[in-house]
Amino acid sequence: MSSPTGIQIHLSRGDVTAQIAQVGASLRHLTVGGVDIVPPYPEDIATPGASGVVLAPWPNRVRDGIWQDGETTRALAITEPKFHNASHGLLRFTAYEIATRSEEAVTLAAAIVPQTGYPYLIDTTVRYALTDAGIDVTHTLTNRSAAPAPVALGTHPYLTISDTDPRTLMLRIPAETYFETDERMLPVGESPVASGTDLREGQRLGDVQLDTGFANLHRDADGFARTTLTAPDGRAVTLQQGPGFGYVQAYTSTGYPGHELVVAVEPMTAPADAFNSGRGLRHLGQDESWTLEWGIRFSG
């Protein structure tokens, strides 16, 4: 492994290209017509800000790493020392196996093995497949444990339109509610969106600062909820999240390497601290599988 993010997988279909990193099964670059819509970062650094990685068996945070598993109290490793939380699951730094690969698609596989605070064995795969205007992503989780296993899943792509001043991009999130958080970025309540959190009609990326979870998403007739990032000339990046992805986290960053301003739009099956609240958490029976879909499109 010569790169901090492992083997680099390059996909191509027409004028659409993608780069997938082995570590974290990360979507680290996506272009359409020569325009970056998932911003790249330098090849010689570790993944910044969880860029593009798969978050399983939970996205976001678990307070103090402590959760109740039936009658048993479990303690996960603290992976966010600043806030004393267990953050972003157990596969973030895993070097996935490349299961199948073609010019336009790749499937990566990794197992969540029993470990500190999580005694379950979960097989996971993620398939990235280019389309004429972007990429489709399919995740599958299968419980190989004898007991029902609690699982949730998220992913952490960053979005941009590289030939446009990022401050002028209009971010629209079709959410009715958002999660209020404490100083440790853990949810303490849920409220209707208002002012800086109401993005249903859009707000300029340069006018908002977000590290915010959203719920009660409007879905189109096909069952997908769509978040859009639109340039002044009408071109738009759309992140679409299918059934099961009931939540989305938006995170604006001015510290992403090589970029003045980007936004992470993170589809999630459960919000922060779901191992304690139970919200969005799914319990898979022995050998039961769960398949989830999302994708990115560029239009205009």
SVG drawing of the C-alpha trace seen along z (x, -y; Angstrom):
<svg xmlns="http://www.w3.org/2000/svg" viewBox="-45 -35 49 53">
<polyline fill="none" stroke="black" stroke-width="0.4" points="0.0,0.0 1.9,-3.0 -0.8,-5.6 -2.3,-6.5 -5.7,-5.7 -4.6,-2.4 -5.2,-1.3 -6.8,-3.9 -9.5,-2.7 -10.2,-4.8 -13.5,-4.5 -14.5,-6.0 -17.7,-6.2 -17.9,-8.8 -17.1,-12.2 -17.7,-10.9 -14.8,-9.8 -14.4,-8.7 -11.7,-7.8 -12.4,-5.4 -9.9,-4.9 -9.5,-1.4 -9.4,-2.8 -12.9,-3.5 -14.2,-2.6 -14.1,-6.3 -15.5,-8.2 -12.6,-10.7 -13.2,-12.4 -16.0,-12.6 -16.0,-14.7 -18.6,-15.2 -17.5,-17.0 -14.2,-17.9 -15.9,-19.7 -15.2,-18.4 -18.4,-17.7 -16.8,-15.7 -13.6,-17.6 -10.3,-15.8 -7.5,-16.0 -3.8,-15.4 -2.8,-11.8 -0.1,-11.8 -2.4,-12.6 -4.8,-10.5 -8.5,-11.0 -9.4,-14.5 -12.7,-15.0 -14.0,-11.5 -14.2,-12.5 -16.3,-10.0 -16.0,-7.1 -18.6,-4.5 -19.9,-4.9 -21.0,-1.6 -22.4,-0.2 -23.4,-3.7 -22.9,-7.2 -22.1,-10.3 -21.6,-10.0 -22.3,-7.7 -22.2,-9.6 -19.2,-8.6 -19.1,-5.4 -21.7,-3.9 -24.8,-2.1 -27.3,0.4 -27.5,3.7 -30.5,5.3 -29.5,6.0 -25.8,5.4 -24.0,2.1 -21.4,1.8 -18.4,-0.6 -17.1,-1.4 -13.6,-2.8 -13.5,-6.6 -12.5,-7.8 -13.4,-11.5 -11.3,-12.5 -12.2,-16.2 -15.8,-15.5 -15.3,-12.0 -17.5,-10.2 -17.3,-7.1 -17.6,-8.6 -18.4,-7.3 -18.5,-3.6 -15.9,-0.9 -14.8,-0.8 -13.5,-4.3 -9.9,-3.2 -10.4,0.3 -8.7,1.3 -11.5,3.0 -11.1,5.9 -11.8,5.3 -14.5,7.9 -15.3,7.1 -14.1,4.4 -14.8,3.1 -14.1,-0.1 -17.3,-1.6 -18.0,0.0 -16.3,1.5 -17.6,3.5 -15.6,3.4 -16.2,5.6 -15.2,5.5 -16.3,7.3 -17.2,5.5 -15.6,8.0 -16.6,8.4 -14.5,5.9 -14.6,3.6 -18.2,2.5 -19.6,4.3 -19.8,8.1 -21.3,8.7 -20.0,9.9 -21.4,8.0 -20.4,8.5 -20.6,5.3 -20.3,4.4 -20.5,1.1 -20.8,0.9 -20.0,-2.3 -21.3,-2.4 -21.0,-5.3 -24.0,-6.7 -24.1,-9.1 -24.3,-12.0 -22.8,-10.8 -22.6,-7.8 -25.0,-5.2 -23.9,-3.7 -25.4,-0.5 -24.6,0.8 -25.4,4.2 -25.1,5.3 -25.5,8.9 -25.5,10.1 -23.4,13.2 -24.0,13.4 -26.4,15.7 -28.1,12.8 -29.9,9.9 -27.4,7.1 -28.1,3.3 -26.9,1.5 -27.1,-1.9 -25.2,-3.3 -24.1,-6.5 -21.6,-7.9 -19.7,-11.2 -19.3,-12.7 -18.3,-16.3 -19.8,-18.3 -18.8,-21.3 -18.9,-22.7 -15.3,-23.4 -15.5,-26.1 -17.8,-28.3 -17.2,-30.5 -18.4,-28.1 -19.8,-31.0 -22.4,-31.6 -23.6,-28.0 -27.2,-27.5 -27.8,-24.6 -31.3,-23.1 -32.2,-20.4 -35.8,-19.1 -36.0,-18.7 -38.9,-19.8 -36.9,-19.4 -33.4,-19.6 -31.6,-18.3 -30.5,-20.7 -27.1,-19.8 -25.1,-20.4 -21.5,-21.5 -20.4,-17.9 -22.4,-17.9 -24.9,-15.4 -28.7,-15.8 -30.7,-17.3 -33.9,-18.1 -35.6,-18.3 -37.3,-21.4 -38.9,-22.7 -36.4,-24.2 -36.2,-28.0 -33.9,-30.8 -30.4,-29.4 -31.6,-25.8 -34.4,-26.2 -32.9,-25.2 -36.0,-24.0 -35.9,-27.0 -32.1,-27.2 -29.4,-29.4 -26.1,-30.5 -23.2,-28.3 -21.3,-31.4 -24.1,-32.5 -24.5,-29.4 -22.3,-27.4 -23.6,-23.9 -22.8,-20.8 -26.4,-19.9 -28.6,-16.8 -31.9,-17.0 -35.0,-14.7 -38.5,-14.5 -37.2,-14.6 -39.6,-15.3 -39.3,-12.5 -40.1,-12.5 -42.5,-10.0 -39.6,-7.5 -39.0,-7.4 -35.7,-9.4 -35.0,-12.5 -32.8,-15.0 -30.4,-17.7 -29.1,-20.1 -26.2,-22.4 -26.9,-24.9 -24.6,-27.3 -25.9,-30.8 -26.0,-29.6 -28.4,-26.8 -26.1,-23.8 -26.7,-21.6 -25.2,-18.7 -27.9,-16.5 -27.4,-14.0 -30.3,-11.5 -30.9,-9.1 -33.3,-6.2 -35.6,-4.4 -34.0,-3.7 -31.9,-6.8 -34.2,-8.8 -31.7,-11.5 -29.1,-13.8 -26.2,-15.6 -24.8,-18.8 -21.4,-20.0 -19.7,-23.1 -15.9,-23.2 -13.4,-25.9 -10.5,-23.6 -10.8,-21.0 -7.3,-20.7 -7.0,-22.8 -10.6,-24.2 -11.9,-27.4 -15.3,-26.1 -17.1,-22.7 -20.1,-21.0 -20.5,-17.4 -24.0,-16.0 -24.2,-12.8 -27.1,-10.4 -27.8,-8.4 -30.2,-5.7 -30.1,-7.0 -29.2,-10.3 -26.4,-10.9 -26.5,-8.8 -28.9,-6.3 -27.4,-3.5 -28.9,-5.2 -32.1,-6.8 -32.9,-3.8 -34.1,-6.2 -33.5,-4.7 -31.6,-1.8 -32.3,1.5 -31.8,5.0 -30.8,7.6 -31.5,11.2 -29.0,14.0 -28.1,14.0 -30.5,11.1 -29.4,8.5 -30.2,4.9 -29.6,3.0 -29.5,-0.7 -29.1,-3.1 -28.0,-6.7 -26.3,-8.6 -25.0,-11.8 -26.0,-13.6 -24.8,-16.6 -27.2,-18.5 -27.5,-21.7"/>
</svg>
